[in-house]
Amino acid sequence: MMAESAWFYFGCVDVIGHGSHDEKLRRVYDRRFDRYDAQLCPESRAGYVARVTRLPAIGFTALAFWDYTVDARGGSNSAFFAPTLTIEPFEMLEEARKRFPSIFLRCPPISLEPRP
């Protein structure tokens, strides 16, 4: 089990427009996450496939996928940021589901991108 620390979500919540949010989905202005908008998703935009990326420069691991459930414009995505560099991809996906259930309820099932 992971130590309790703040996770963040970057994407749309209920309306068009991306931004960073805390675990209660309150908007936060944090350039650490905003600068990764659409940069961490898989190359393929097919299906709801998530990529996990370690970001040692900010001390977080990100899980990101293309997400058009709120905003149908090109480049719409959802990204979750965990304050650890050691979390396993499956654990990252499961923990993000627990911490941000409303985001996952609106999406089709999310799978993990195969490791290279």
C-alpha positions in Angstrom: 0.0 0.0 0.0 1.3 3.5 -0.9 1.8 6.2 1.6 -0.9 8.8 1.6 0.2 11.8 -0.5 -1.6 14.2 -2.9 -2.4 13.0 -6.3 -3.4 15.3 -9.1 -5.6 15.1 -12.2 -5.1 17.1 -15.4 -8.0 17.2 -17.9 -11.7 18.1 -18.2 -14.0 17.6 -15.3 -17.5 18.6 -16.3 -17.0 21.2 -19.0 -14.7 21.8 -21.9 -11.3 23.1 -20.9 -8.3 21.3 -19.5 -6.7 22.1 -16.2 -5.1 20.7 -13.1 -7.3 19.4 -10.2 -6.7 18.1 -6.7 -8.3 14.8 -5.5 -11.6 16.6 -4.8 -11.5 17.8 -8.4 -11.1 21.4 -7.4 -9.1 23.4 -9.9 -5.5 24.1 -8.9 -3.0 26.2 -10.9 0.1 24.2 -11.0 2.5 24.5 -13.9 4.2 21.2 -13.0 1.2 19.4 -14.5 -0.2 21.9 -17.0 3.0 21.8 -19.1 2.4 18.2 -19.9 -0.9 18.7 -21.6 -1.2 16.1 -24.4 2.5 15.2 -24.1 2.3 11.9 -22.1 -0.4 10.0 -24.0 0.3 7.0 -26.3 1.1 7.9 -29.9 -1.9 6.0 -31.2 -5.2 7.7 -30.5 -7.2 4.5 -30.9 -9.1 3.2 -27.9 -8.7 4.1 -24.3 -5.1 3.0 -23.7 -3.0 4.6 -21.0 0.7 5.2 -21.0 2.7 5.4 -17.7 5.6 7.8 -17.6 8.1 8.5 -14.8 8.9 12.3 -14.4 11.9 12.5 -12.1 12.2 16.3 -12.7 9.0 16.8 -10.7 9.0 13.6 -8.6 5.8 12.2 -10.0 4.7 9.3 -12.2 1.9 10.0 -14.7 -0.8 7.8 -16.3 -2.2 9.5 -19.4 -4.7 8.6 -22.2 -6.6 10.4 -24.9 -10.1 11.2 -23.5 -12.9 12.7 -25.6 -15.7 12.1 -23.1 -16.1 15.8 -22.2 -14.2 17.6 -24.9 -14.3 16.2 -28.4 -11.7 18.5 -29.8 -8.3 17.0 -30.9 -5.8 16.7 -28.1 -8.2 16.2 -25.3 -6.7 13.9 -22.7 -6.7 12.9 -19.1 -3.6 12.5 -17.0 -3.2 11.4 -13.4 -0.1 12.3 -11.3 1.1 10.2 -8.4 3.8 11.5 -6.0 6.1 8.6 -6.5 8.6 7.3 -9.0 8.3 3.6 -8.0 4.6 2.7 -8.5 3.9 -0.1 -10.9 1.7 0.6 -13.9 -1.1 -1.7 -12.9 -1.1 -0.2 -9.3 -1.0 3.3 -10.8 -4.2 2.6 -12.8 -6.0 1.0 -9.9 -5.1 3.8 -7.5 -6.1 6.4 -10.0 -9.5 4.7 -10.3 -10.0 4.8 -6.6 -8.9 8.4 -6.1 -10.8 9.8 -9.2 -13.8 7.5 -9.6 -16.0 10.0 -11.5 -13.4 10.4 -14.3 -13.2 6.6 -14.8 -17.0 6.2 -14.6 -17.5 8.4 -17.7 -14.8 6.5 -19.8 -14.9 3.1 -21.5 -12.6 0.6 -19.9 -8.9 1.8 -19.8 -6.1 -0.6 -20.6 -2.4 -0.1 -20.2 -0.1 0.4 -23.1 2.2 -2.7 -23.5 5.7 -2.1 -22.3 8.3 -1.9 -25.0 
